[in-house]
Amino acid sequence: MKYKGLLALVGGLLIIGSLCLAEPLLVPSPEEYTLEYAVNFQKTANTTLAPVYAPLAQQITEDFKLHDKRGIGVDLGSGPGNLIVELCKVTQNMHWVNADINPFFFPIFYKAAEEAEFGHRVSAIFADSQALPFRDNYADIVVSRGSFHFWDDEEKAFGEIYRVLKPEGTAFIGRGFSRNMPVEIAKAVRSRQGKGKGGMPKYSVSDTADELKGIMESLNIEDYRIHTPTPPDSDGVNYGIWLEFHKK
Ligand SMILES: C[S@@+](CC[C@H](N)C(=O)[O-])C[C@H]1O[C@@H](n2cnc3c(N)ncnc32)[C@H](O)[C@@H]1O
């Protein structure tokens, strides 16, 4: 009897635990992911955050040797796609896919890509990071900036990223700035964010590093590195945190 009670309790706790993590969104939710958010974020991306994308694209291209590579790159949670436009400029032959949970971003993204003459080098698809709409071994690289902290079940999402990567494919997922971002510009961006509506992003880089390490361990992904850029003289400027991993 006692044993049955214990089993029921454990079962109940497991059910409650799984209910706390939202199920992946399989169709868009325009009530939750709105046009207003897309329009407002595009303004932030084109003003306060504008200096962030070109150096990040440059770093990604150099680190992962994408300049001449022919392949598929996914930017997960790309929003207005500023990073993709910059990635198109520095990669010759990559096709870049904007995979975002908010499809209101897509017309904005296509317009920006077409204006930069990259309309033929990009695609966009509704995607919840926790249930990616791609087959196994689809992408050469998955990148993402400023999105993972919105994902309800990060472990599921990182598992999905691993699944869709080609063998030897790379993921580079994080928030903040690349290490090649000049310190004065990083300071200026942080100061503008501090004055803006959302304020300065508040999170502990070391707690996030521990969380990401835990996720890599539970997914048995051994080939990973966590980057917390701290360029010379950047004391006190939060450059964010990035997780790089590779599929076997
Ligand atoms: C702060 S914006 C960052 C946009 C872009 N990466 C950038 O750096 O400019 C966060 C983005 O993540 C997307 N997002 C949030 N949750 C998501 C999820 N579960 N799956 C995919 N995208 C998601 C949002 O729609 C939004 O475009």
The ligand as a Gaussian input file, in Angstrom:
#p B3LYP/6-31G(d) Opt

LIG

0 1
 C       15.197000      39.703000     -28.704000
 S       14.681000      39.025000     -30.240000
 C       16.267000      38.734000     -31.019000
 C       16.141000      38.763000     -32.507000
 C       17.458000      38.569000     -33.267000
 N       18.058000      37.296000     -33.005000
 C       18.429000      39.671000     -32.990000
 O       19.437000      39.448000     -32.298000
 O       18.198000      40.781000     -33.487000
 C       14.166000      37.384000     -29.776000
 C       13.665000      36.567000     -30.945000
 O       13.461000      35.214000     -30.525000
 C       12.243000      34.748000     -31.088000
 N       11.757000      33.619000     -30.275000
 C       11.301000      33.656000     -29.011000
 N       10.962000      32.424000     -28.586000
 C       11.218000      31.572000     -29.622000
 C       11.095000      30.172000     -29.804000
 N       10.610000      29.385000     -28.841000
 N       11.445000      29.637000     -30.989000
 C       11.939000      30.443000     -31.989000
 N       12.076000      31.775000     -31.879000
 C       11.740000      32.339000     -30.709000
 C       11.345000      35.984000     -31.060000
 O       10.229000      35.887000     -31.901000
 C       12.327000      37.057000     -31.491000
 O       12.430000      37.166000     -32.874000

